[in-house]
Amino acid sequence: SSSCTLHSDQGSVYTSYAYQKQVKERGMTMSMSRKGTPADNASIESFHSSLKTETFYLDNLTCTTTAIVKQIVEDYITYYNNIRIQTKLNNQSPVQYRKLAI
């Protein structure tokens, strides 16, 4: 069983039977924004914006392989959680901030 949650809006692709079946078969939990509330997606949209700006756009990557994209995303998640400081977290990385909160 996976602990992965897949969040989306309520677009027709995401609410289709075929899509939901694929999500379930992969052991993921489906999460959807409430109707008319795009703010439900704000956290992940912010993360995606940072990811794209600090990796793909910065390196001018417009055509690449799935393996390269996967590696870039995995490396960025590690960087984002452990190294990248955030003003809203008192100039600490998320991991540093959580450690101090304990």
Backbone bond lengths (Angstrom), bond angles and torsions (degrees), N, CA, C in turn:
res aa  C-N    CA-C-N  psi(-1)  N-CA   C-N-CA  omega(-1)  CA-C   N-CA-C  phi
1 S - - - 1.455 - - 1.532 109.19 -
2 S 1.299 116.25 130.82 1.459 122.33 -178.54 1.524 109.87 -88.68
3 S 1.325 115.10 151.97 1.455 118.93 175.26 1.526 110.04 -102.85
4 C 1.314 115.64 19.93 1.461 121.36 -177.87 1.528 110.68 -83.54
5 T 1.330 115.20 132.71 1.459 121.15 174.78 1.518 107.92 -113.41
6 L 1.320 116.58 130.60 1.459 122.69 179.63 1.517 107.99 -107.18
7 H 1.343 116.16 113.33 1.459 120.52 -177.34 1.514 110.66 -103.24
8 S 1.320 116.69 137.63 1.467 121.38 178.29 1.520 109.24 -149.52
9 D 1.329 113.94 175.48 1.459 117.84 170.47 1.531 107.49 -84.92
10 Q 1.319 117.57 -171.19 1.464 120.23 -177.05 1.529 111.89 -99.24
11 G 1.335 116.16 34.70 1.456 120.55 176.94 1.516 111.71 -62.03
12 S 1.321 115.39 158.10 1.475 120.50 -174.88 1.523 112.68 -60.57
13 V 1.319 118.21 -32.89 1.471 120.06 178.40 1.530 109.67 -62.77
14 Y 1.342 116.20 -45.24 1.462 120.65 -174.42 1.528 113.48 -74.96
15 T 1.308 117.40 -23.88 1.461 120.35 179.84 1.523 112.15 -93.71
16 S 1.318 117.95 -3.96 1.466 120.42 -179.19 1.521 110.95 -67.70
17 Y 1.310 115.85 150.28 1.456 121.95 -179.94 1.530 110.55 -59.99
18 A 1.329 117.40 -45.37 1.465 121.55 -176.35 1.533 110.98 -60.82
19 Y 1.334 116.61 -43.97 1.465 120.80 -179.30 1.521 110.38 -65.57
20 Q 1.332 116.32 -47.67 1.468 120.32 -178.51 1.529 111.19 -63.21
21 K 1.325 116.29 -35.43 1.471 120.57 177.81 1.528 110.21 -63.68
22 Q 1.334 117.29 -43.69 1.465 121.69 179.00 1.530 111.09 -62.71
23 V 1.319 116.69 -41.73 1.464 121.36 178.75 1.528 109.90 -60.86
24 K 1.324 115.65 -47.83 1.470 121.19 -178.55 1.526 111.42 -63.65
25 E 1.343 116.78 -42.34 1.466 121.15 -179.62 1.522 112.01 -62.76
26 R 1.311 117.31 -25.51 1.462 121.47 179.34 1.530 111.87 -89.99
27 G 1.324 116.29 4.31 1.456 120.84 175.74 1.515 114.60 76.74
28 M 1.327 116.75 18.67 1.462 120.21 -179.22 1.522 110.62 -94.94
29 T 1.309 115.57 155.97 1.457 122.13 175.47 1.523 107.76 -98.85
30 M 1.324 116.74 130.42 1.457 121.65 -179.54 1.522 109.78 -88.15
31 S 1.320 116.58 134.98 1.451 122.86 176.77 1.518 107.27 -131.37
32 M 1.321 117.08 134.96 1.463 120.44 -179.70 1.520 110.83 -130.96
33 S 1.329 113.72 145.90 1.456 119.40 173.22 1.525 108.79 -63.22
34 R 1.320 115.53 151.20 1.457 119.49 172.57 1.521 108.66 -69.94
35 K 1.305 117.64 154.22 1.462 121.05 -179.93 1.526 110.61 -57.86
36 G 1.332 115.14 132.79 1.463 120.61 175.95 1.511 115.31 69.75
37 T 1.338 117.73 19.59 1.465 120.14 -179.56 1.528 110.26 -129.23
38 P 1.328 116.98 73.59 1.462 119.30 -179.29 1.527 113.63 -62.41
39 A 1.319 118.09 -17.23 1.465 120.26 178.75 1.527 111.93 -65.14
40 D 1.344 118.04 -20.44 1.464 120.54 175.80 1.521 110.94 -57.31
41 N 1.306 116.58 -25.94 1.451 122.78 -177.03 1.527 113.03 -96.84
42 A 1.314 118.63 2.03 1.466 122.40 -170.11 1.529 113.36 -57.80
43 S 1.315 118.31 -43.39 1.469 120.52 -177.08 1.516 111.82 -62.96
44 I 1.327 116.74 -47.94 1.461 118.81 -178.22 1.522 111.16 -72.25
45 E 1.333 117.33 -33.34 1.470 119.52 176.87 1.529 109.92 -63.18
46 S 1.316 117.55 -39.76 1.459 121.92 177.34 1.526 110.60 -63.36
47 F 1.333 116.09 -44.85 1.469 120.38 178.28 1.526 110.57 -61.51
48 H 1.337 117.10 -46.89 1.476 120.73 179.84 1.522 111.15 -59.44
49 S 1.321 116.29 -40.13 1.464 120.23 178.57 1.529 110.51 -61.56
50 S 1.325 116.60 -45.77 1.472 120.50 178.44 1.525 110.79 -63.55
51 L 1.318 116.47 -45.38 1.466 121.50 179.40 1.520 110.94 -56.11
52 K 1.326 116.90 -51.27 1.467 120.70 -177.37 1.531 111.41 -65.45
53 T 1.337 116.69 -44.31 1.462 121.11 -177.30 1.524 111.87 -65.92
54 E 1.326 116.53 -40.84 1.465 120.73 -173.33 1.526 113.43 -89.32
55 T 1.319 117.79 -4.53 1.471 119.63 179.21 1.528 110.54 -128.27
56 F 1.306 116.86 -77.84 1.461 121.48 -171.74 1.528 112.81 -61.21
57 Y 1.343 117.65 -47.91 1.464 120.31 -179.22 1.520 111.07 -70.90
58 L 1.327 116.85 -41.46 1.457 121.67 -179.13 1.524 111.08 -60.34
59 D 1.327 116.29 -40.76 1.462 121.46 -179.17 1.526 112.48 -92.50
60 N 1.345 115.82 4.99 1.465 122.07 179.08 1.535 112.26 55.30
61 L 1.347 116.41 39.99 1.465 120.90 178.58 1.525 109.76 -84.95
62 T 1.316 115.76 111.78 1.463 119.77 178.93 1.521 111.82 -116.46
63 C 1.311 116.93 -19.49 1.469 120.74 179.90 1.521 107.33 -140.28
64 T 1.318 115.93 118.39 1.459 119.42 -176.71 1.526 109.51 -153.12
65 T 1.309 117.07 179.92 1.472 121.53 -179.18 1.527 110.33 -97.29
66 T 1.315 115.61 162.73 1.458 120.94 176.70 1.518 110.99 -60.09
67 A 1.324 117.08 -40.12 1.468 121.12 -179.79 1.530 111.19 -62.57
68 I 1.314 117.00 -40.73 1.470 120.73 179.19 1.526 110.25 -67.35
69 V 1.325 117.29 -43.77 1.469 120.98 178.53 1.526 109.63 -60.01
70 K 1.329 116.55 -45.98 1.474 120.68 -179.90 1.531 110.59 -59.01
71 Q 1.323 117.42 -44.21 1.462 120.78 -179.61 1.520 111.61 -65.97
72 I 1.330 116.61 -42.19 1.471 120.61 178.57 1.523 110.17 -60.48
73 V 1.325 117.42 -45.34 1.471 121.45 -178.86 1.522 110.47 -65.63
74 E 1.331 118.29 -45.12 1.466 120.95 178.97 1.535 110.95 -60.89
75 D 1.336 116.39 -45.07 1.467 120.05 179.20 1.530 111.25 -63.64
76 Y 1.336 116.35 -39.54 1.459 119.89 -178.44 1.533 110.84 -68.29
77 I 1.312 118.13 -39.64 1.470 120.75 178.35 1.530 109.91 -60.59
78 T 1.332 116.93 -42.70 1.469 120.78 177.20 1.528 110.27 -62.11
79 Y 1.325 116.09 -47.16 1.462 121.52 178.00 1.529 111.06 -60.44
80 Y 1.324 116.94 -47.85 1.468 123.04 -176.94 1.530 111.20 -59.61
81 N 1.317 116.88 -43.26 1.465 120.88 -176.78 1.521 114.13 -78.84
82 N 1.339 117.00 -32.69 1.458 120.02 -170.68 1.525 115.96 -107.42
83 I 1.321 117.57 -25.99 1.459 120.00 -171.30 1.525 112.74 -121.00
84 R 1.314 117.53 -44.35 1.470 122.80 -172.21 1.537 110.46 -66.76
85 I 1.333 116.59 113.83 1.464 119.13 179.75 1.530 110.15 -77.38
86 Q 1.315 114.90 152.40 1.459 121.12 179.76 1.525 109.04 -130.56
87 T 1.312 115.21 130.41 1.469 121.01 -179.60 1.522 110.77 -55.86
88 K 1.336 117.06 -43.20 1.470 120.30 -177.30 1.528 112.82 -66.83
89 L 1.337 116.94 -13.54 1.467 120.92 177.44 1.534 110.36 -107.39
90 N 1.326 115.57 34.14 1.466 121.58 178.25 1.532 111.41 58.17
91 N 1.329 115.57 42.71 1.472 122.78 178.68 1.523 113.41 57.36
92 Q 1.320 115.58 42.40 1.461 122.24 176.82 1.525 108.58 -129.02
93 S 1.325 115.88 162.77 1.457 119.59 172.58 1.536 107.91 -77.57
94 P 1.329 118.13 162.04 1.472 119.38 178.30 1.529 112.98 -56.14
95 V 1.317 118.34 -39.65 1.477 120.59 179.75 1.524 110.65 -65.86
96 Q 1.339 117.38 -44.04 1.469 120.45 178.02 1.526 110.45 -61.21
97 Y 1.309 116.24 -43.39 1.463 121.45 -178.71 1.526 111.22 -62.18
98 R 1.339 117.20 -44.69 1.469 120.60 179.30 1.514 111.65 -64.68
99 K 1.321 117.48 -39.22 1.469 120.86 179.70 1.526 111.34 -61.21
100 L 1.337 116.66 -39.75 1.461 120.50 179.15 1.524 112.27 -73.26
101 A 1.328 116.50 -24.92 1.459 120.40 -178.31 1.529 111.69 -77.65
102 I 1.317 116.72 -16.27 1.481 120.25 -177.21 1.502 112.21 -77.01
